[in-house]
Amino acid sequence: MESSDVELDLQRSVQAVLRELSTQAPALQSNQGMWRWSLHKKVERDPGKSPALVRILLRELEKAESQDLRHVIIPLLHTVMYVLTKATGITEELYQRIYAFCTRLLTLPTPYCTVALDCAIRLKTETAVPGTLYQRMVIAEQNLMSELYPYQESALLLEIEAAQAQQTPEACMRHVVSHALQAALGEACHAGALHRKLQDSPRRTLEHYFHAVVAAVEQMASKASPSREGHVERLEEIYCSLLGPVAGRCGGDLVQERPPSIPLPSPYITFHLWTGEEQLWKELVLFLRPRSQLRLSADLEVLDLQGLRPDRELARVSVLSTDSGIERDLPTGADEPPAPSSPEIERAGLQRKGGIKKRAWPLDFLMPGSWDGPPGLHRRTGRPGGDGEMLPGVSRLHTARVLVLGDDRMLGRLAQAYHRLRKRETQKFCLTPRLSLQLYYIPVLAPEKPAASRQPELGELATFLGRVDPWYQSNVNTLCPAIHKLAEMPPSLDTSRTVDPFILDVITYYVRMGTQPIYFQIYTVKIFFSDLSQDPTEDIFLIELKVKIQDSKFPKDGFSPRRRGVAESPGAELSLCYQKALLSHRPREVTVSLRATGLVLKAIPASDTEVSGSRHCPLPAAPVTDHTCLNVNVTEVVKSSNLAGKSFSTVTNTFRTNNIQIQSQDQRLLTLSLDKDDQRTFRDVVRFEVAPCPEPCSGAQKSRAPWLNLHGQQEMEAIKAKPKPLLMPINTFSGIVQ
């Protein structure tokens, strides 16, 4: 195919993607996302098309900028960055043009400037040191150990053994070496000869050149002003050493072949069925522990996972010596010595004796805010939390990418697990300093049933994400029917066949490019029961709390029969006390009594106006933490009189609030259902209170900090008096697009 034909074909595919973004397609449509996937497949099968596709995408980006077509900017940026990660042969001039375009976008509002800044940072390094993005991604996702690049990531997603059978460590190392040399040397690299040489090299030789290439790339990329010329010169030496005499004939008597495709291996993926309340925490600990045993840097010795026990503090202690005595490590508990067979004794080292026992970090570091990103409003978007609030000298070595497949009920359980995880970290502070947790979500919904037996809408959060992020709608929501269709297919007798590449590729694309989180407020509910001997209970919800009126009543001593002929009105008499959400942000308490047949408290906006900011519940750009909103829908009973007698009708009233207390006034009992989950239903309820769930507070923080003066102590107490709300991030491509 000639060059003009190639560009015309790619241009048609790009235009198809843009048309898909401009049409208002219903949520969870099955034919979305195919054009983006097929476009990437074209350059994956023929890497020589990559420069042409990058030029086309850049032209479309510049066109969107000049015509102010903002809805296509972020999708096109993600597309071009994904192509650049895998491509070789991109000229420095083309890199510079894309970088200049990203810097111009920094004047736009969030999320455009946020995504553009992230792309510009990566492009600056890739321009000077070609191949950096590919190398770092493969090393991180495949857990390839390197002395100069120990950073690793993981994904708790799907167990797709068939798709990963060919992704051995040797194959991944060959891909890294080949891609780095081709990206740096361009046409001077004989790709065919290099491919054959790497295939024939034994593992020991392969590992030698892999470490040499990784060291060259990382050492140059870590410099403040990396030199592209110096990088190319260093990789030329590695290239000549690897190919030997063949390298000298690359531009002479050897004929250049069509460069072989260098795949970007799928991430290392495992699959876990949700079986227990503590499974998220356990999987994260098991993910960290094996690598912790292999490698512990000096600044992480204070954070020891070997003694991981549910009833024991994990924070080791340091001792300021007052004499020259030496003894074994002090126990991690308060005063009791460890058991003879405990891990503390087995790993005990030498330490000075006698002195002031101190924590290895200040108490105010026990709950860094870097897990949930910057403080912000309900569903606020932004970059994931930085490491500015980390322990002194500690940097995260791991990124755990947790992708949840399911409906709204599964997201409610995820919110429960996330809350328990944060609460546990206030007592057993072991994961926060070492782990960056990123959450992803793909909806998997059952096929629609007939209207008579239709279940509640279980894709509410997926619909919301698709509405605020068009690229999420096009690429992720399309998986909902595709996964279900694949699950209903009979198993293949050919075990060598791989799984559907479309689903695997789209999941991989989402996990790699979905870097912009949307923060969701978790709400806590305190429940009081009719049985006074039953203690009140507390739970949380993320999406919805539904209230139904039971037929049963309070048990009472006296009994007054209802007069004959008097119709009893439906529902129950309820007392509502709530704080109204006002534009002025001033607290306004409202108390009202009404008769209702049910209530629904929604934490997810139902329309675009609520997302962009309505007069009831604004979403300003400034990071404010006290304006989270619940949408309360009350089905009120209205009594009317006419010639036929009294009649009753219902009307739905809606209002927004920050918190609410509801109590039954006429012996009617209530049933609460959290996040549409039948397993999280509470019966015989007489009263309940709902409020934003606060950030879990460490018990150690309640003690007075001796190093603070009176003024500092007063400031700390003022901060504690108003805890910040707990926000759960879910990663998307763009965040909320205004």
N, C-alpha and C positions, 0 to 999 in steps of 0.2 A: 504494500500500500504506500503510495506516494505521500510526501510530507503534507501537501495540501489536503489530501483525502483524510489523513490522520487527524489533522486539526479540525476539519469539518465534522468528522464523526464525534470527536470529543466535545466540540462546541454544541452539537445537538444534545448530547447527554447532559451537559451543564445547563442548557436552557430547560431541559425537562425537569431538572432539580429545582430550578428557579420557578417554573410554573407550578410545581407542587407546593412551594412555599407561599405562592400568591393566591391559591384557592383555599376556600374555607371548607375543609373536609371534616366530617364528623369524627368524634373521638374514637380511638381504638379501631380505625379502619385497617383492613388487612392488606391493601395494596400500596401502602405508603412505605417509604424507605428503600424501595427496590432500585430506584434510579441512582441514589447515592452509592448503594452497595455495588451496582453494576459498573459505575464509573470507576471506583477504586479497583475493581477486578480487572478492568481493561489495562490499567498501568501496572498492575501486579503481574499479569501474564506477559506484558511487553514493557520492561522498564524504560526502554528508549522513548516511550511516549511521555514520560514524566515531565521533562522540560516544557514540552508543548502545552500540557495540561496546566502547569504552573503559570505560564504566560496568559492562558485563557482566563484562568481564575483571577489573576491580577487585574486583567482588563475589566472583568465584571465587578470586581471590588471598587476600582476607580470610578466606574460608571455609577455604581450604587452610591458612592460618596458624592459625586457631582449632582445626582438627582435626588439625594436625600432619601434613598430607599433603605432605611435602616433595618427593616425586617429581614433582609438577606445578608447583611454584613457579617453577623456572627456565624451563621451556617457556612458561608464561603470561607471565613477565616479558619474554622475548624477543618474544612475540607482541604484547604491548601496546606495547613500545618501537618495533617496526616499524610499527605503526599510527600512533603519535604522530609518527614521522618524516615520514610522508606526509600527515597529517591537517591540516585547518584547522578553526577554529571550536570548538576545545577550550577550555573555560572555565578561568580561573585557579584556581578552587576545585578542579576535577578534577585539574589538575596538582599542586596542593598535597597532595591526598589520596594520589596515587601516590607522590609524593616522601616523604611521611611513612611510607608502608608500606615503602619501600625502606630508610629509616633504621632501622626496627624490625628488619629482617632482618640488620643488621650484628652482632647478638649471636649469630647462628648460625655454625656452623663453615664452613670452606671446603668446597665452592666457593660456597655460598649467599651468604655475606657478600661474596665477591669480585665476583660478578655484580651483587649489589645495590648495592655501592659504585660500580661502573661506571655503572649506570643512574641512581643518585642524582646523580652528578656531571653527567651529561648533562641530566637533568631540571631541575636547578637553573638551568642556563643557558637551557634552552628555556622555562621558566616566565617568566623575566624578559624574554627576547628571543625571542618566538615565531618559528619558521621557521629558527632557527640550524642545527638538525640537518639539515634538508633542503638548505639552501644549501651547507653545508660538504661534504656527501656528493656533491652534483652537481658542484661545482667540483673536488673532488679526483678523482672518478672520470672526469670528462670532460676533465680537464686544461685547464680554463678559466683563463686567466691573469688575475690581479688584483693590482694593486699592493699592496693592503692585506692580501691573503690569498694568499701565494705557495705555500702548502703543497699538495703534489700527491701523489696515490697512483696506482698502476697495478696492473693485474692481468694476469698471464701465464696466461691460461686458454684459452678457445676463440675461434677466429676465426669469428664469426657475423655476417657482413657483412649478411645480409638483415635481421637484427633491429636493426642499427644504422644502416640506410640513412636512417631518418627522424630520427635523433638528431644533427642538424647542430648546430654551435655556436650558431647563431641560435635554434634551437628550445630548446636547453637554457637559454640566457639568458632566453628568454621564460618558461620554466617557473620559473626562480629568482625573477624579478621578480614574477610573478603569485602564486606561493606565499607569498613574504615579505609582500606587501601584504595578501593575504587572511588570513594567519595573524595579523597584527598588528591589522588593522582589523575583522575579523569581518564582521558584518552591515552595517557602514557602507561596505563595499567593494562596488561594483557589479561583480560578477565577469564578467558578460556583456560589458558595455561595456569593461572592462579587457582582456578577451581579444581583442576586435575591434581595439582600439587597438594592442595589441602586435603583432597580426598584420599591420596596415597600416604599422607604423613601419619606416623604412629601417634598415639595419644600424647606421649611425653613431648614429642616435637611440637604437636599442636598446642599443648598447654604453654610451652615456652613462647611461641609467637603470640598466642592470645594475651598472655600477661604483658608482653612487650608492647603490643598495640594498645592495650588498655592503659598502660602506664604513660605512653606517649600522648594519648588523647587527653587523659585526665590531668596530667601535669601541665599541658598547655592550656586546657580549658579553665584551670584554677587560677591562672594568672590574671592580674587586673587588666592588662592590655595584651591579650594573646596575639601572637604573630602567625598569620596564615602561611607565610613563606617558611618560617622556622618549623611549623608543623609538617608541611609538605616535605621539607628536607629530611626530617627525622623518619617519616614513613617511607620515603624512598630508600633509606638505608635498610629498613626492615624488609621491604619488598625485594631488594636485590639480594639480601641474605637468604630470603626464603626461596626464591626461584633460581638463584645461582646464575650460571651462564645464560640461561634462557632470558633473564631480565634484560640483558644487554642487547638482545636481538628483537625487542618489542617493536621498535620503530623501523626495523630493517626487513630481514627476509621472512619474518613471521607475519602471516596474514591475520588481520584482526577479525575475530569471529563475532557473531551476535552475542552480547554479554548475557550470561545466564541470569535468570531471575533469582534474586536473593529474598527469600520470604522473611517476613517479620513473624516469628513464632508466636502462637497464642500464649497468653499468660499461663503460669502454673495455676491450675484450678482444682479445687476440691469441692465436694458436695456434701452437705449435712442436712438431714431432716431435723426439723425443730422438735425435740423430744422433752426438753426440760426448761425450767425457768432460768437456770444459771448457765445454759449452754453457750450463750454468747461469750460470757466471761471465761468459761473453761476453754473454749476454742482459741480465744486470744492468748491465754496463758500457755496453752500447749504449742501455739504457733511461735511464741517467743522462746520457750524453754530450750528446745534443741539447739538453736543458734546461740543462745546465751552460754550454753556449756562449751561450745566451740570457740567462742570469742567474747571476751569481756575486756573492754577498754578500762584504763585506769580511772577515768571519771565516773564509771558506772559501778565500781566496786561497792559503793554505798547501797546500791539497789540490787539486792540479791534475791533471785527467784528460786534458788535451790530449797530454801526453807519455806516453801509456799504451803501454808496451812490456813484453814478458815478461822482458826481461833488464836492466831498469833500475829503480832505486828511484824511486818516485813522490813521496816526501816532499821537498819543496823545503826549502832551508836559509835561515836568516836569519843575518846577520852583525852582530856588535857592532863598531861603528866605533872606530878609534883615531886616525884622522886625517880630513881633510876631502876626501879623494879620492873620486871617483865613477867607477864602471865598470859594465859590463853584469852581468846576473845570473850568479851562479856556477853551474856545471853541477850537475845533480842527482846525478851519479855521485860516485865517491870523489875522483879527481884528474884524470881525463882530460877534456879539453874536449869539448863537444858537436860533432857534425858540422856543417858549414856550413849544411846544409839542414834541420837538426833543428828540431823545434817550439820548443825552448828559445831558439834564436837568433831565430826569427820572432816570438816573444812577449816577447823580452827587454825588461826595463824598467830604469830607473835604480836603482842600489843602492850603498850606501857600501862602500868598499874597505878591505881589510886589517883583520884582527881575529880574534876567536875564532869559528870556525864552530860553530854549535849547531843542533840539531834544533829544530823549531818547537814540539815538545811533549816532555815528559819521557819517558824510556824506558819507565817503568812504565805509560804509557798506550797502549803499542803493542797490547795485547790486552785491550780492555775487555770485561767480561763481559756487556754489554748485548745481545749477539746472542742468547744462549740464555736470557735471563731470569734470575731469581734462582737462586743455587746451590741445588740440591735433590736429592732422591733420585730413583732411577730411576722414570720416568713420573710425576714430581711435577707438579702443576698449579699454576697461578697466573697473574697478569697478565703480559703480555709485558714484557721488560726495559725499565726506565725509562732516562732519559737522564742519570742521576746519575753515570755513569762516562764520560761523553763528554769529548772534548777541551775545554779551557777556551774558552768563547765559541762553541762549535760546536753547532748544533742540527740535527737531521735535517730535511731538506726533502722527503724522498721516502719512500713506503712501497711496496714491491714485494710484491704478493700472488701467490705462485706456487702454482697448484693443479695437482696431479699426478693424472692419470687412468690407472689401470692396476691391476695386481695386486701381490702381495708382491714379485715380481721387480723391478718398477719402483721400489718403495720402497727396495729394496736399492741400486739405482743412484742414487736420490736421496741416500741416506746417503753414498755414495761422493762424489758431487758436492758435498755439503755439507761433508764432511771436507776435500776439496781446496780448497774456497772458504775455509774457515777457515785452512787451512795457508798458502794464498797470501796471505792478509791479514797474516800475520806478516812477510812479505817486501815485499809491495806494498800498503801500508796506504792504500787509496783508497776502498773501499766502506763500511767500518764506520762512519765518522763521518757519512756522508751518507744512509745507507739503513737503513730498518727492514725486515728481511726476515721475512715471515710465510708459513708453509707450510700448505697445505690439501690434503686427500686425498679423492678420490671413487673407490670401487672400481669397476672395470670388469672383469668376469670372463667368460671364455668359457662357453657353455652346458655343462652337465654331460654327460660322455660315458659310454658303457656302462662297467660296473664293470671289465670286462676290460682296458680301455685308459684307465682313469681316471687323471688326472694328480694330483700332490700337491695338497693343500689350498692354494689360492693367495689366499684371502681371510681369512687368519688375523688380520691386523692390523685389517681392517675389522670383523670379528666382535668383536674386543676393544674397539674404540672404541664400537661399538653397545651392548656390554654395560655399559660404565662410564658412558656418556652416553646416556640414553634418547632425548633430543631429536635427537642425531646418528643414532640408529637409525631414528627415524621419518622424518627428513627427508633424510638423505644416503644411507644404505644402500638406500633404495628406488630410487635412480637406477640401481643396478647392472643390473637386468634391463631397465629402461626405455631406457637408452642402447643396449644391445645390440639391443633390438627396433627402435629407430629406425635403427640402422646397417644392419640387414638389409632395411629397406624400400627399394623401388626409388626412384630419384631422381625428383623431380617435374619434369614438363615446364614447369610454370609457375614461372619463375625469380623472379617477384615475391612468391611465397609466403614467409612467414617460417618459421623452424624451430619445432619443438614448443615452445610457450610454457611448458609445465610444466617441462621440463628446464632451460630458460634461467632461469626464475623461481626455481627451487629452488637452482640454482648461485649465483645472485645473492644470494638470502637467506642461504645458507651463508657466502659470502664477507663479507657485510656484518655478520652477527650472530655469526659464529664468532670470538670474541675471546679465548677461554680456551684456552691451549695445554696439551697434555700432553707431557711431556718423555720422550724415549726414549733410553736409553743405547746408544751405538754401541760395538761391541766390535772389538778388533783381534786378528788372528790372524797369528802368525809361523810360516812353513811351511819345513820342512827336507826335502830330497829325497834319494832313494837315490843319485843321481849326485852324487858329491862335488865334481865340477867345476862343478855348478850352484849358484849362490849362493842362500841362503835368500831368500824373498820375504815381503812383508807385505801384508795386505789387511784389509778390515773387513767386518763384517756387522751387520745390524740385527735380523733376525728369527730366523734359523736357520742352524746349521752342521750338515751331515749327513755322517757318516763311513761309508764302505762298505769292505769288505775285498776287495782284488783277488785274482784267482787266481794272478797272478805273484808271484815271490819276489825277494829280494835276489840280485844276482849274487854268487857266492862262489867261492873258489878250490877248496876241497875239496868232496867229494860223498859223502854216506853214504846208501846206498839204504835204503828203508823195508822192514822185515821183512814177508815174505809173510803174509797172514792177519790183519795188525794194521790195524784201521780207523783212518784218520786223522780226528781230531776236526775239526769245522767251525770256521770263524772263525780268529781270530789271538790270540796271547797279547799282551796289552796291559799296559803299566805306566801307571797313573794317579796323578798327584800333584796334589792340589788343596787349596784353602783352604776349609774348611767354613764355611758361613754359619750363625752362631749368634746366638741372641737377645741374648747378652751382648756381642756385637760384638768379642769377643776373637779374635785370629787362631789358628786351629787347623789345622795342616798334616796331611793324611792322604795316605798312600802305599799303594797296593794294586795287586796284579797279578791279572788275571783273563783268562779266555778269552771273547771276545765276537765276535758276527757283525756288529755295527754299533753306532753311537752317534748320538744326535741331541742337539744343544745348542740349547735354546730360550731366546730372550730375551723372549718374550711370555708372560704368564701364561695358563694354560689354564683357569682357573676363577675364580669371583668371590672365593673365599677368598684366592687369591693376590693379587688386586687390592686388597682391603680390608686385607690384612695378615695373614699366617699366622705360625705360630710359627717357621717356618724362615726366612722372609724378610720381616720386618716393614716396614711403610710408615708410620713415625711422622709426626706433624704438623710436627715441627721439621725445618729444612733440614739434612739430613745427606747427605754425599756419598760415604760409604765402604761402603754396604750394598747395592750393586747385586747382582743375583742372576741366575745362569744356571740353568735347569732342565736337568739332564743325565739323559738316558734311555739306559741301557746294556742292550743285549740280550745277556745273559750265557749262556754255554753251560754246562750242568750235566751232568756225567758220572755215570752210574749203572751198577751191575753186577747182573745177574740170571742165571737159569739159561740164558737164550738168549745170554748174553755181555754185552758192554758196549753201552750205548745212550746217546744224547745227547738232551737236551731244552734248551729255552731259556726263560729267565725275564727279565722286564724289571725292572731296578732303577732307581730314581729318587733323585736327591739334588740339593741346591742348593749352589752354590759362587760365590765371587767371581772366581776365576781357576783355570785348570787347564792341566796339561801332560800330553800323551799320547804314548807312544812304542810302536812295534811291537817285540816282543821275539823273534819267531821267523821272521824274514825275510819275513814277509808285508807287502806294500805296501798303502797306504791311498789312497783317493780321497776328496777333500773337495769338497763342493758348498756354496756360500754363497748364502743367501737364495733357494734353490730355482731358481737361475738356471743353465741349462746352459752359458751363456757364461762363468760364473765357477766352473769346475771345475778342480781340481788333482789330477793323477795322480802315482803313484810317490812318495808321501809316506811318510817313515819316522817323523817326529815333528812335532808342532805344539804351539804355546802360545797360549792364549786369555786375554785380560785386558780390562778396561774401557779403551776408547780414551781416552787423555789429551787434554786441551785442547792443540792445537798451540802450541808455544813458539817465540817469536821468537828468532832468533839474536842480535839486538841486545841482548836482555835478559840474555844470558850475560855481558856485560861488566860490570865493576864500576861502579856509579853513583858518581861523584865527590862528589855533594852529600850522600850518606848518611854518617852516622857509623858507627862500628864496630857499635854495637848495632842500628842500622837495617839495616846490611848483613847481619848475622846473621839478622835476622828475614826478610829477603828470601830468603836462601839456604834457610831452613827452609821457606818457602812453596814454593820451587821444588822442594824435595826430595819433596814430595807434591803432584803436579799434580792439579788437579780434573778429573773426567771430562768428556768431550765429550757433551753432550746435544743431541739434535735435536728441536725443538718441532714438533708438528702441531696446528693450531688446531681446536678443537671449540666447541660451544655452552656447555658447562658445565664442562669438565674432568672429573676423576674424581669421580663422585657416590658418596659412601660409603654 
